[in-house]
Amino acid sequence: MVKEGDKLKLGKLLANEGDSVEFGEVLLVADKKEIKIGTPLIEGAKVSAKVLKQGRSKKVIVFHYHSKTRYKKKAGHRQHFTQVEITGIK
């Protein structure tokens, strides 16, 4: 659940820093008066956000090892992400 002003790290989006993006597939909208649950989506609901940063997270080491067979394999992976700030919920 997000609200205006929240900053999130998402999987990489095809947008430049400073661009605004809209998410049209909203599953649930809640305010102080009511809760709307989609079946599966809510018609007409949109969340708009501003792209703050494109980056890569810290390296995760992947190590495979089989005992008694002299097998070991080490690899690293850095996942791409997009940091966004929620600007509005309609």
Backbone hydrogen bonds, N-H to C=O, Kabsch-Sander energy under -0.5 kcal/mol:
donor,donor_aa,acceptor,acceptor_aa,energy
5,G,86,I,-2.7
6,D,3,K,-1.9
8,L,84,V,-2.7
10,L,8,L,-0.6
10,L,82,T,-3.0
12,K,80,H,-0.7
15,A,13,L,-1.8
18,G,51,V,-2.7
19,D,16,N,-1.8
21,V,49,A,-2.8
23,F,47,V,-3.1
24,G,22,E,-0.6
26,V,24,G,-1.2
29,V,36,K,-2.4
31,D,34,E,-2.4
36,K,29,V,-3.4
37,I,35,I,-0.5
38,G,27,L,-2.8
39,T,41,L,-1.1
42,I,26,V,-2.4
43,E,41,L,-0.5
45,A,42,I,-1.1
47,V,23,F,-2.2
48,S,88,G,-2.6
49,A,21,V,-2.8
50,K,85,E,-2.5
51,V,19,D,-3.0
52,L,50,K,-0.5
52,L,83,Q,-3.0
53,K,83,Q,-1.6
55,G,81,F,-2.4
57,S,79,Q,-2.7
60,V,77,H,-2.6
62,V,75,A,-3.7
63,F,61,I,-0.6
64,H,73,K,-3.0
66,H,71,Y,-2.2
67,S,65,Y,-0.5
69,T,66,H,-1.0
71,Y,66,H,-1.0
72,K,70,R,-0.6
73,K,64,H,-2.5
75,A,62,V,-2.8
77,H,60,V,-1.7
81,F,55,G,-2.8
82,T,10,L,-2.3
83,Q,53,K,-3.1
84,V,8,L,-2.6
84,V,82,T,-0.5
85,E,50,K,-2.3
86,I,6,D,-2.6
87,T,48,S,-2.4
88,G,48,S,-1.7
90,K,46,K,-3.0
